[in-house]
Amino acid sequence: MPAAIDEQTAKARTIKLTLTLPLPPRELSPNARLHHFPKAEVTKEYRRRVYIQCMIQRGEWGRRETGRYLVTETYRFADRRKRDVRNLFAAFKAGEDGLVDAGILPGDDDSVLEHGAPKIQRVSGKKDECVVVEIEEIET
């Protein structure tokens, strides 16, 4: 019987990483009407910023070459403006690429990722605005 309890305890333990990243620039929103050259520069810069933040915050997570992961984003805003969660999700695509560049995720296709429902939270001040990304290793 104790072996079964230990097995359940081991299954209950999941490997999880929580990252606090900058919000995607408004130019990355699907609603932004921006020429593709300037948008490409903004995309590249945001991807680089996320990469740097991941390298700082990764701790003992290590580089991932294989596995499946559940990724959930929480977008934190100081204002009360209504926002389209799907547009935020699309704007974060460059951030997701930064996660792959940093080795936090082995890839961003459907064989590697499952996405949790993105959420919006209200925070007290502009300094608290960010995207909180939770990454959880899941069994295949």
C-alpha positions in Angstrom: 0.0 0.0 0.0 2.7 2.6 0.8 4.2 2.1 -2.7 0.8 3.1 -4.2 0.8 6.3 -2.1 4.3 7.1 -3.2 3.3 6.6 -6.8 0.3 8.9 -6.4 2.5 11.5 -4.7 5.0 11.4 -7.5 2.3 11.8 -10.1 0.9 14.8 -8.2 4.2 16.5 -8.3 4.6 18.5 -11.6 7.4 20.5 -12.9 6.3 24.1 -13.2 7.9 27.4 -14.1 6.4 30.8 -13.7 7.8 33.7 -15.7 7.0 37.4 -15.4 7.4 39.0 -18.8 6.7 42.4 -20.4 3.3 42.9 -22.1 3.5 42.6 -25.9 3.6 46.0 -27.6 0.3 47.2 -29.0 1.9 47.1 -32.5 1.8 43.2 -32.3 -2.0 43.2 -31.9 -3.8 41.7 -34.9 -5.9 44.9 -34.9 -2.8 47.1 -35.4 -2.6 48.5 -38.9 1.2 48.6 -39.3 3.3 48.0 -42.4 5.1 44.7 -42.2 8.6 46.1 -42.1 8.1 48.2 -38.8 6.0 45.3 -37.4 8.9 42.9 -38.1 11.3 45.1 -36.1 8.8 45.4 -33.1 8.4 41.6 -33.3 12.1 41.0 -33.3 12.7 43.4 -30.4 9.9 41.9 -28.2 11.1 38.3 -28.9 14.6 39.4 -27.8 13.3 41.0 -24.6 11.4 37.9 -23.7 14.5 35.8 -24.4 16.6 37.9 -22.1 13.9 37.8 -19.3 13.7 34.0 -19.7 17.5 33.6 -19.3 17.4 35.7 -16.1 14.4 33.9 -14.6 14.8 30.3 -15.7 16.5 29.2 -12.5 17.1 25.5 -12.6 14.5 24.8 -15.3 17.3 23.9 -17.8 17.1 23.7 -21.6 14.2 21.5 -22.8 14.8 19.3 -25.8 11.6 17.1 -25.6 8.4 16.8 -23.7 4.9 18.3 -23.7 3.9 21.4 -21.8 0.8 23.3 -20.8 1.3 27.1 -21.2 -1.1 29.5 -19.6 -0.8 33.3 -19.9 -2.3 35.8 -17.4 -2.2 39.4 -18.8 -2.1 42.0 -16.0 -3.4 45.5 -16.8 -3.8 48.6 -14.5 -6.7 50.1 -16.5 -10.3 48.9 -16.7 -10.5 48.9 -20.5 -12.2 45.9 -22.0 -9.7 43.7 -24.0 -10.0 40.9 -26.4 -8.2 38.0 -24.9 -7.7 36.3 -28.3 -5.9 39.4 -29.6 -3.6 39.4 -26.6 -2.9 35.7 -27.2 -2.0 36.4 -30.8 0.2 39.4 -29.8 2.1 37.2 -27.5 3.2 34.9 -30.3 6.6 36.6 -30.5 7.0 36.1 -26.8 6.3 32.4 -27.3 9.1 32.3 -29.9 11.3 33.9 -27.3 10.5 31.1 -24.9 11.6 28.6 -27.5 14.8 30.6 -28.3 15.7 30.5 -24.6 15.2 26.8 -24.4 12.4 27.1 -22.0 10.2 25.1 -24.5 11.5 22.7 -27.1 9.2 24.1 -29.7 5.8 25.8 -30.2 3.9 23.3 -32.4 1.0 21.1 -31.3 3.2 18.1 -30.6 4.9 20.1 -27.8 2.3 22.6 -26.5 -1.2 22.8 -25.1 -2.5 26.2 -24.2 -4.6 26.9 -21.1 -7.3 29.6 -21.3 -5.6 33.0 -21.3 -6.8 35.3 -18.5 -6.9 39.0 -17.7 -6.2 40.4 -14.2 -6.5 44.0 -13.0 -3.5 45.3 -11.0 -3.2 48.5 -9.0 -0.5 50.4 -11.0 1.3 50.5 -14.4 4.5 49.2 -12.8 2.6 45.9 -12.1 1.5 45.4 -15.7 3.0 42.2 -17.3 2.3 38.8 -18.7 2.6 36.0 -16.2 3.4 32.8 -18.1 3.0 29.5 -16.3 4.6 26.5 -17.9 3.8 23.0 -16.6 5.3 19.8 -17.9 2.6 17.3 -18.7 2.7 13.6 -19.2 2.6 12.3 -22.8 
